[in-house]
Amino acid sequence: MLDRKIHRRSFVKLAAGTAGAVALGSRFRPISADAMARPSTAEGTWIPTCCNMCGGQTGVRCKVVEGRVVKIEPNPDNPIGVSNISSDFLANKREAAMCPKGNAGLMTLYDPDRLKTPLKRTNPQKGRDQDPQWKAISW
């Protein structure tokens, strides 16, 4: 059995079949009881979405209570919600993470000093010592 030659074509077929089996096998992971209990509770609703704070489009879920977001956390069920820089990507695929901008999303959403209307610059002169003279305009 050890003296049997393996040809390139049979090796490629075996590799493709193995890769396909691994890819399909990962799609059939069991759903945890925690994941099934998440969508709606008496004290709030979990809404899955994506974070737009950076270009990563990280998968997040937001807890909404009485129309107000009270918590933002990474979504472990979203494949984009994985922040994994290890050499083995699949090692921590269920451990979701968010960047610092995403973690600050709740503070950004309800910041009292945030911009609430578009602004237009009325001073055409630009420079470090120039006042831009912003004027609020309608949407």
CNS distance restraints for C-alpha pairs under 8 A (distance, minus, plus):
assign (resid   6 and name CA) (resid  10 and name CA) 6.70 0.50 0.50
assign (resid   6 and name CA) (resid  11 and name CA) 6.68 0.50 0.50
assign (resid   7 and name CA) (resid  11 and name CA) 6.25 0.50 0.50
assign (resid   8 and name CA) (resid  12 and name CA) 6.19 0.50 0.50
assign (resid   9 and name CA) (resid  13 and name CA) 6.26 0.50 0.50
assign (resid  10 and name CA) (resid  14 and name CA) 6.13 0.50 0.50
assign (resid  11 and name CA) (resid  15 and name CA) 6.10 0.50 0.50
assign (resid  12 and name CA) (resid  16 and name CA) 6.03 0.50 0.50
assign (resid  13 and name CA) (resid  17 and name CA) 6.09 0.50 0.50
assign (resid  14 and name CA) (resid  18 and name CA) 6.11 0.50 0.50
assign (resid  15 and name CA) (resid  19 and name CA) 6.12 0.50 0.50
assign (resid  16 and name CA) (resid  20 and name CA) 6.10 0.50 0.50
assign (resid  17 and name CA) (resid  21 and name CA) 6.15 0.50 0.50
assign (resid  18 and name CA) (resid  22 and name CA) 6.19 0.50 0.50
assign (resid  19 and name CA) (resid  23 and name CA) 6.11 0.50 0.50
assign (resid  20 and name CA) (resid  24 and name CA) 6.09 0.50 0.50
assign (resid  21 and name CA) (resid  25 and name CA) 5.84 0.50 0.50
assign (resid  22 and name CA) (resid  26 and name CA) 6.30 0.50 0.50
assign (resid  23 and name CA) (resid  27 and name CA) 6.93 0.50 0.50
assign (resid  24 and name CA) (resid  28 and name CA) 7.12 0.50 0.50
assign (resid  25 and name CA) (resid  29 and name CA) 7.47 0.50 0.50
assign (resid  31 and name CA) (resid  35 and name CA) 6.53 0.50 0.50
assign (resid  31 and name CA) (resid  36 and name CA) 7.15 0.50 0.50
assign (resid  32 and name CA) (resid  36 and name CA) 6.59 0.50 0.50
assign (resid  33 and name CA) (resid  37 and name CA) 6.24 0.50 0.50
assign (resid  34 and name CA) (resid  38 and name CA) 6.30 0.50 0.50
assign (resid  35 and name CA) (resid  39 and name CA) 7.76 0.50 0.50
assign (resid  37 and name CA) (resid  41 and name CA) 7.78 0.50 0.50
assign (resid  38 and name CA) (resid  45 and name CA) 7.86 0.50 0.50
assign (resid  38 and name CA) (resid  46 and name CA) 6.37 0.50 0.50
assign (resid  39 and name CA) (resid  45 and name CA) 6.04 0.50 0.50
assign (resid  39 and name CA) (resid  46 and name CA) 5.08 0.50 0.50
assign (resid  39 and name CA) (resid  47 and name CA) 7.07 0.50 0.50
assign (resid  40 and name CA) (resid  44 and name CA) 6.44 0.50 0.50
assign (resid  40 and name CA) (resid  45 and name CA) 4.51 0.50 0.50
assign (resid  40 and name CA) (resid  46 and name CA) 6.13 0.50 0.50
assign (resid  41 and name CA) (resid  45 and name CA) 5.93 0.50 0.50
assign (resid  43 and name CA) (resid  65 and name CA) 6.42 0.50 0.50
assign (resid  44 and name CA) (resid  63 and name CA) 6.22 0.50 0.50
assign (resid  44 and name CA) (resid  64 and name CA) 5.38 0.50 0.50
assign (resid  44 and name CA) (resid  65 and name CA) 4.45 0.50 0.50
assign (resid  44 and name CA) (resid  66 and name CA) 7.29 0.50 0.50
assign (resid  45 and name CA) (resid  62 and name CA) 7.98 0.50 0.50
assign (resid  45 and name CA) (resid  63 and name CA) 5.48 0.50 0.50
assign (resid  45 and name CA) (resid  64 and name CA) 5.25 0.50 0.50
assign (resid  45 and name CA) (resid  65 and name CA) 6.65 0.50 0.50
assign (resid  46 and name CA) (resid  61 and name CA) 6.15 0.50 0.50
assign (resid  46 and name CA) (resid  62 and name CA) 5.44 0.50 0.50
assign (resid  46 and name CA) (resid  63 and name CA) 4.48 0.50 0.50
assign (resid  46 and name CA) (resid  64 and name CA) 6.40 0.50 0.50
assign (resid  47 and name CA) (resid  61 and name CA) 5.31 0.50 0.50
assign (resid  47 and name CA) (resid  62 and name CA) 5.15 0.50 0.50
assign (resid  47 and name CA) (resid  63 and name CA) 6.38 0.50 0.50
assign (resid  47 and name CA) (resid  64 and name CA) 7.44 0.50 0.50
assign (resid  48 and name CA) (resid  59 and name CA) 7.37 0.50 0.50
assign (resid  48 and name CA) (resid  60 and name CA) 5.94 0.50 0.50
assign (resid  48 and name CA) (resid  61 and name CA) 4.18 0.50 0.50
assign (resid  48 and name CA) (resid  62 and name CA) 6.43 0.50 0.50
assign (resid  48 and name CA) (resid  75 and name CA) 7.30 0.50 0.50
assign (resid  49 and name CA) (resid  59 and name CA) 6.05 0.50 0.50
assign (resid  49 and name CA) (resid  60 and name CA) 5.45 0.50 0.50
assign (resid  49 and name CA) (resid  61 and name CA) 5.74 0.50 0.50
assign (resid  49 and name CA) (resid  62 and name CA) 7.45 0.50 0.50
assign (resid  50 and name CA) (resid  57 and name CA) 5.51 0.50 0.50
assign (resid  50 and name CA) (resid  58 and name CA) 5.47 0.50 0.50
assign (resid  50 and name CA) (resid  59 and name CA) 4.55 0.50 0.50
assign (resid  50 and name CA) (resid  60 and name CA) 5.37 0.50 0.50
assign (resid  50 and name CA) (resid  61 and name CA) 7.72 0.50 0.50
assign (resid  51 and name CA) (resid  56 and name CA) 7.86 0.50 0.50
assign (resid  51 and name CA) (resid  57 and name CA) 5.26 0.50 0.50
assign (resid  51 and name CA) (resid  58 and name CA) 5.31 0.50 0.50
assign (resid  51 and name CA) (resid  59 and name CA) 6.40 0.50 0.50
assign (resid  51 and name CA) (resid  60 and name CA) 6.28 0.50 0.50
assign (resid  51 and name CA) (resid 102 and name CA) 6.33 0.50 0.50
assign (resid  52 and name CA) (resid  56 and name CA) 7.61 0.50 0.50
assign (resid  52 and name CA) (resid  57 and name CA) 5.67 0.50 0.50
assign (resid  52 and name CA) (resid  58 and name CA) 7.70 0.50 0.50
assign (resid  52 and name CA) (resid 102 and name CA) 7.90 0.50 0.50
assign (resid  53 and name CA) (resid  57 and name CA) 7.87 0.50 0.50
assign (resid  53 and name CA) (resid 101 and name CA) 5.79 0.50 0.50
assign (resid  53 and name CA) (resid 102 and name CA) 5.87 0.50 0.50
assign (resid  53 and name CA) (resid 105 and name CA) 7.35 0.50 0.50
assign (resid  54 and name CA) (resid 101 and name CA) 6.96 0.50 0.50
assign (resid  54 and name CA) (resid 102 and name CA) 7.68 0.50 0.50
assign (resid  56 and name CA) (resid  80 and name CA) 7.91 0.50 0.50
assign (resid  57 and name CA) (resid  80 and name CA) 7.09 0.50 0.50
assign (resid  58 and name CA) (resid  74 and name CA) 7.65 0.50 0.50
assign (resid  58 and name CA) (resid  80 and name CA) 5.26 0.50 0.50
assign (resid  58 and name CA) (resid  81 and name CA) 4.76 0.50 0.50
assign (resid  58 and name CA) (resid  82 and name CA) 7.61 0.50 0.50
assign (resid  58 and name CA) (resid  98 and name CA) 6.79 0.50 0.50
assign (resid  59 and name CA) (resid  74 and name CA) 6.25 0.50 0.50
assign (resid  59 and name CA) (resid  75 and name CA) 5.43 0.50 0.50
assign (resid  59 and name CA) (resid  76 and name CA) 7.95 0.50 0.50
assign (resid  59 and name CA) (resid  78 and name CA) 5.42 0.50 0.50
assign (resid  59 and name CA) (resid  79 and name CA) 7.39 0.50 0.50
assign (resid  59 and name CA) (resid  80 and name CA) 5.45 0.50 0.50
assign (resid  59 and name CA) (resid  81 and name CA) 4.34 0.50 0.50
assign (resid  60 and name CA) (resid  72 and name CA) 6.80 0.50 0.50
assign (resid  60 and name CA) (resid  73 and name CA) 5.66 0.50 0.50
assign (resid  60 and name CA) (resid  74 and name CA) 4.33 0.50 0.50
assign (resid  60 and name CA) (resid  75 and name CA) 4.53 0.50 0.50
assign (resid  60 and name CA) (resid  78 and name CA) 7.78 0.50 0.50
assign (resid  60 and name CA) (resid  81 and name CA) 6.70 0.50 0.50
assign (resid  61 and name CA) (resid  72 and name CA) 5.93 0.50 0.50
assign (resid  61 and name CA) (resid  73 and name CA) 5.66 0.50 0.50
assign (resid  61 and name CA) (resid  74 and name CA) 6.18 0.50 0.50
assign (resid  61 and name CA) (resid  75 and name CA) 5.53 0.50 0.50
assign (resid  62 and name CA) (resid  69 and name CA) 6.47 0.50 0.50
assign (resid  62 and name CA) (resid  70 and name CA) 7.52 0.50 0.50
assign (resid  62 and name CA) (resid  71 and name CA) 5.67 0.50 0.50
assign (resid  62 and name CA) (resid  72 and name CA) 4.57 0.50 0.50
assign (resid  62 and name CA) (resid  73 and name CA) 6.57 0.50 0.50
assign (resid  63 and name CA) (resid  69 and name CA) 5.68 0.50 0.50
assign (resid  63 and name CA) (resid  70 and name CA) 5.76 0.50 0.50
assign (resid  63 and name CA) (resid  71 and name CA) 5.12 0.50 0.50
assign (resid  63 and name CA) (resid  72 and name CA) 6.53 0.50 0.50
assign (resid  64 and name CA) (resid  68 and name CA) 5.27 0.50 0.50
assign (resid  64 and name CA) (resid  69 and name CA) 4.37 0.50 0.50
assign (resid  64 and name CA) (resid  70 and name CA) 5.94 0.50 0.50
assign (resid  64 and name CA) (resid  71 and name CA) 7.45 0.50 0.50
assign (resid  65 and name CA) (resid  69 and name CA) 6.40 0.50 0.50
assign (resid  65 and name CA) (resid  70 and name CA) 6.70 0.50 0.50
assign (resid  69 and name CA) (resid 106 and name CA) 7.48 0.50 0.50
assign (resid  70 and name CA) (resid 106 and name CA) 7.48 0.50 0.50
assign (resid  71 and name CA) (resid 106 and name CA) 7.05 0.50 0.50
assign (resid  72 and name CA) (resid 103 and name CA) 7.26 0.50 0.50
assign (resid  72 and name CA) (resid 105 and name CA) 7.38 0.50 0.50
assign (resid  72 and name CA) (resid 106 and name CA) 6.78 0.50 0.50
assign (resid  73 and name CA) (resid  98 and name CA) 7.67 0.50 0.50
assign (resid  73 and name CA) (resid 103 and name CA) 7.52 0.50 0.50
assign (resid  74 and name CA) (resid  81 and name CA) 6.08 0.50 0.50
assign (resid  74 and name CA) (resid  96 and name CA) 5.48 0.50 0.50
assign (resid  74 and name CA) (resid  97 and name CA) 5.44 0.50 0.50
assign (resid  74 and name CA) (resid  98 and name CA) 5.91 0.50 0.50
assign (resid  75 and name CA) (resid  81 and name CA) 5.76 0.50 0.50
assign (resid  75 and name CA) (resid  96 and name CA) 6.10 0.50 0.50
assign (resid  75 and name CA) (resid  97 and name CA) 7.97 0.50 0.50
assign (resid  76 and name CA) (resid  81 and name CA) 6.17 0.50 0.50
assign (resid  76 and name CA) (resid  82 and name CA) 7.21 0.50 0.50
assign (resid  76 and name CA) (resid  93 and name CA) 7.90 0.50 0.50
assign (resid  76 and name CA) (resid  94 and name CA) 5.41 0.50 0.50
assign (resid  76 and name CA) (resid  95 and name CA) 6.05 0.50 0.50
assign (resid  76 and name CA) (resid  96 and name CA) 4.68 0.50 0.50
assign (resid  77 and name CA) (resid  81 and name CA) 7.63 0.50 0.50
assign (resid  77 and name CA) (resid  94 and name CA) 7.22 0.50 0.50
assign (resid  78 and name CA) (resid  82 and name CA) 7.64 0.50 0.50
assign (resid  79 and name CA) (resid  93 and name CA) 7.58 0.50 0.50
assign (resid  81 and name CA) (resid  96 and name CA) 5.22 0.50 0.50
assign (resid  81 and name CA) (resid  97 and name CA) 6.15 0.50 0.50
assign (resid  81 and name CA) (resid  98 and name CA) 7.07 0.50 0.50
assign (resid  82 and name CA) (resid  92 and name CA) 7.93 0.50 0.50
assign (resid  82 and name CA) (resid  93 and name CA) 6.12 0.50 0.50
assign (resid  82 and name CA) (resid  94 and name CA) 7.40 0.50 0.50
assign (resid  82 and name CA) (resid  95 and name CA) 6.56 0.50 0.50
assign (resid  82 and name CA) (resid  96 and name CA) 4.61 0.50 0.50
assign (resid  82 and name CA) (resid  97 and name CA) 5.72 0.50 0.50
assign (resid  82 and name CA) (resid  98 and name CA) 7.88 0.50 0.50
assign (resid  83 and name CA) (resid  96 and name CA) 6.39 0.50 0.50
assign (resid  83 and name CA) (resid  97 and name CA) 5.28 0.50 0.50
assign (resid  83 and name CA) (resid  98 and name CA) 6.86 0.50 0.50
assign (resid  84 and name CA) (resid  89 and name CA) 6.38 0.50 0.50
assign (resid  84 and name CA) (resid  92 and name CA) 6.81 0.50 0.50
assign (resid  84 and name CA) (resid  93 and name CA) 7.53 0.50 0.50
assign (resid  85 and name CA) (resid  89 and name CA) 7.25 0.50 0.50
assign (resid  89 and name CA) (resid  93 and name CA) 6.79 0.50 0.50
assign (resid  98 and name CA) (resid 102 and name CA) 5.71 0.50 0.50
assign (resid  98 and name CA) (resid 103 and name CA) 6.36 0.50 0.50
assign (resid  99 and name CA) (resid 103 and name CA) 6.39 0.50 0.50
assign (resid 100 and name CA) (resid 104 and name CA) 6.25 0.50 0.50
assign (resid 101 and name CA) (resid 105 and name CA) 6.39 0.50 0.50
assign (resid 104 and name CA) (resid 108 and name CA) 6.23 0.50 0.50
assign (resid 105 and name CA) (resid 109 and name CA) 6.07 0.50 0.50
assign (resid 106 and name CA) (resid 110 and name CA) 6.46 0.50 0.50
assign (resid 107 and name CA) (resid 111 and name CA) 5.64 0.50 0.50
assign (resid 108 and name CA) (resid 114 and name CA) 7.37 0.50 0.50
assign (resid 109 and name CA) (resid 114 and name CA) 8.00 0.50 0.50
assign (resid 110 and name CA) (resid 114 and name CA) 7.78 0.50 0.50
assign (resid 117 and name CA) (resid 136 and name CA) 6.33 0.50 0.50
assign (resid 117 and name CA) (resid 137 and name CA) 6.75 0.50 0.50
assign (resid 117 and name CA) (resid 138 and name CA) 6.77 0.50 0.50
assign (resid 117 and name CA) (resid 139 and name CA) 7.11 0.50 0.50
assign (resid 118 and name CA) (resid 136 and name CA) 5.99 0.50 0.50
assign (resid 118 and name CA) (resid 137 and name CA) 5.69 0.50 0.50
assign (resid 118 and name CA) (resid 138 and name CA) 6.67 0.50 0.50
assign (resid 118 and name CA) (resid 139 and name CA) 6.61 0.50 0.50
assign (resid 119 and name CA) (resid 134 and name CA) 5.90 0.50 0.50
assign (resid 119 and name CA) (resid 135 and name CA) 5.46 0.50 0.50
assign (resid 119 and name CA) (resid 136 and name CA) 4.60 0.50 0.50
assign (resid 119 and name CA) (resid 137 and name CA) 5.80 0.50 0.50
assign (resid 120 and name CA) (resid 134 and name CA) 5.46 0.50 0.50
assign (resid 120 and name CA) (resid 135 and name CA) 5.21 0.50 0.50
assign (resid 120 and name CA) (resid 136 and name CA) 6.35 0.50 0.50
assign (resid 120 and name CA) (resid 137 and name CA) 6.65 0.50 0.50
assign (resid 121 and name CA) (resid 132 and name CA) 5.77 0.50 0.50
assign (resid 121 and name CA) (resid 133 and name CA) 5.94 0.50 0.50
assign (resid 121 and name CA) (resid 134 and name CA) 4.66 0.50 0.50
assign (resid 121 and name CA) (resid 135 and name CA) 6.42 0.50 0.50
assign (resid 122 and name CA) (resid 132 and name CA) 6.62 0.50 0.50
assign (resid 122 and name CA) (resid 133 and name CA) 5.49 0.50 0.50
assign (resid 122 and name CA) (resid 134 and name CA) 6.01 0.50 0.50
assign (resid 122 and name CA) (resid 135 and name CA) 6.77 0.50 0.50
assign (resid 123 and name CA) (resid 131 and name CA) 7.23 0.50 0.50
assign (resid 123 and name CA) (resid 132 and name CA) 5.24 0.50 0.50
assign (resid 123 and name CA) (resid 133 and name CA) 5.67 0.50 0.50
assign (resid 123 and name CA) (resid 134 and name CA) 7.88 0.50 0.50
assign (resid 124 and name CA) (resid 132 and name CA) 7.75 0.50 0.50
assign (resid 125 and name CA) (resid 130 and name CA) 6.83 0.50 0.50
assign (resid 125 and name CA) (resid 132 and name CA) 7.66 0.50 0.50
assign (resid 126 and name CA) (resid 130 and name CA) 5.96 0.50 0.50
assign (resid 126 and name CA) (resid 132 and name CA) 7.14 0.50 0.50
